[in-house]
Amino acid sequence: MTKLKITQTRSQIGETQKHRGTLRALGLGKIGRSVEREDTPETLGMLRKVGHLVRVDGE
């Protein structure tokens, strides 16, 4: 499967609890933090919810 590099670019302050929980589930929480995740339907669904807070680079 393809790996995705996900970087948080915006603050979670002012976001809903669901968005904050989604960021935590992705392993993010601070601006500038990056993680690598598999390109699965679950991950893509989470990214669809918090796409305005993160940058996604495919490898």
C-alpha positions as CSV (number, residue, x, y, z in Angstrom):
1,M,0.0,0.0,0.0
2,T,1.0,3.6,-0.5
3,K,2.3,5.6,2.4
4,L,0.9,9.1,3.1
5,K,2.9,11.8,4.9
6,I,0.5,13.9,7.0
7,T,1.6,17.2,8.5
8,Q,-0.5,19.4,10.7
9,T,-0.5,22.9,9.4
10,R,-3.2,24.7,11.4
11,S,-4.1,24.8,15.1
12,Q,-6.9,22.7,16.5
13,I,-8.0,25.6,18.7
14,G,-11.6,26.5,17.9
15,E,-12.3,23.1,16.3
16,T,-15.0,20.7,17.4
17,Q,-14.2,17.8,19.7
18,K,-14.6,15.4,16.9
19,H,-11.9,17.2,14.8
20,R,-9.6,17.2,17.8
21,G,-10.2,13.5,18.3
22,T,-9.5,12.8,14.7
23,L,-6.2,14.6,14.9
24,R,-5.2,12.6,18.0
25,A,-6.2,9.3,16.2
26,L,-3.9,10.3,13.3
27,G,-1.1,10.9,15.8
28,L,-1.1,14.7,15.4
29,G,-1.7,17.5,17.9
30,K,0.9,20.1,17.4
31,I,1.5,22.3,14.4
32,G,4.4,21.0,12.3
33,R,4.2,17.5,13.5
34,S,4.3,14.8,10.8
35,V,3.3,11.2,10.7
36,E,3.3,8.5,8.0
37,R,0.1,6.4,7.6
38,E,-1.0,3.7,5.2
39,D,-3.4,4.7,2.4
40,T,-6.5,2.9,3.7
41,P,-10.2,3.9,3.5
42,E,-10.2,4.6,7.2
43,T,-7.3,7.0,7.0
44,L,-8.8,8.7,3.9
45,G,-12.0,9.2,5.8
46,M,-10.2,10.9,8.7
47,L,-8.3,13.1,6.3
48,R,-11.6,14.2,4.7
49,K,-12.8,15.4,8.1
50,V,-9.7,17.4,9.0
51,G,-8.3,18.2,5.5
52,H,-8.4,21.9,6.3
53,L,-5.9,21.4,9.2
54,V,-3.4,19.2,7.5
55,R,-1.2,18.8,4.4
56,V,-0.9,15.4,2.8
57,D,2.0,14.3,0.6
58,G,1.8,10.9,-1.1
59,E,5.0,8.8,-1.6
